[in-house]
Amino acid sequence: MSEAILSCREVTKRYGALTVSDAVCLDLRPGEIHALIGPNGAGKSTLVGQISGAIRPDAGRVLLDGQDVTDLPVAARARRGLARTFQVSQLAGGDTVRDNALLGAVGAAGAAFGLRPRRDLAARAAAALDRIGLAPLADTRAAALSHGERRRLEIAIALTLAPRAFVMDEPMAGLGPEGTAELTRLLDGLRHEAPILLIEHDMDAVFALADRISVLVAGRVVATGTVATIRADPAVRAAYLGEAP
């Protein structure tokens, strides 16, 4: 078994008497898409916040490439190659597609904002746009992009990190069938560049993409396994898929 690129070890978070992450353990292995699913209120957003560095766990550890990054902030984890995309778009709508990608590359390199970017950063941004198929739209303002194009731009920005791992928070949200199919094909190819922790409600996309699935219920991982294993698990069907055990 390959060593995990990204791991949670007994990650726990409490808000008063409410435990929102209950000793969560999961890992992301090279070349895989590991989907995290669960009902609303299961604690997925809080867990993603702890993985990315936006939220400090009360206990447990987050490891990236075997190194403990639990105490590192978001930017430091990003510079180590932890690339996150968001459920709600974080793009600079008034800037061009190229400028959005370039800002990502500058941030990834730790360059000071306002300094003229080095040629290698511009090349990194251009390569990411080309990889995602947005090079023809490089001079288009981000606000003028379709919803699906904005999703692809967010992934291109993440690629400028030369990521070791992706954390993608509901990338299919708001997409129609055609956009979902296009993004599914894109993510299927990206897994070979860096593994993907996929938080997603679209179960068709999850079942099409995931090598493994972890099910989060009330802050605790209740099952982890292949698509076939999760489909057949009566506890999962009862807790998440709405079927009788």
Secondary structure, DSSP 8 states (H G I E B T S, - for coil): ----SEEEEEEEEEETTEEEEEEEEEEE-TT-EEEEE--TTSSHHHHHHHHHTSS--SEEEEEETTEE-TT--HHHHHHTTEEEE-SS----TTSBHHHHHHHHHHHHHT--TTS---HHHHHHHHHHHHHHT-GGGTTSBGGGS-HHHHHHHHHHHHHTT--SEEEEE-TTTT--HHHHHHHHHHHHHHTTTS-EEEE-S-HHHHHHH-SEEEEEETTEEEEEE-HHHHHH-HHHIIIII----
